[in-house]
Amino acid sequence: MGDALGLIETKGLVACIEAADAMCKAANVELIGYENVGSGLVTAMVKGDVGAVKAAVDSGVEAAQRIGEVVTSLVIARPHNDIQKIVSHYKIAE
């Protein structure tokens, strides 16, 4: 899965896309995907090394807050291998 998993949850898709764009531009991370969790909440997920994911999430939160509302964000360093079972459902189609 990588050394770290980063997540940003926003109200609305536009803020989530802004967060995802900022995360990918700010650091060497891979966008895993996104999930529309309901009630207007959308979560973007990235993976990479711990430092890059932390920098990416910080940048993504800042960018999303400029145009919308960030509900929460999280960086999980060294996620358990079973987390892959959850995250694999949200991969972006190529």
Order of alpha helices (4+ residues) and beta strands (2+ residues): beta-alpha-beta-beta-alpha-beta-alpha
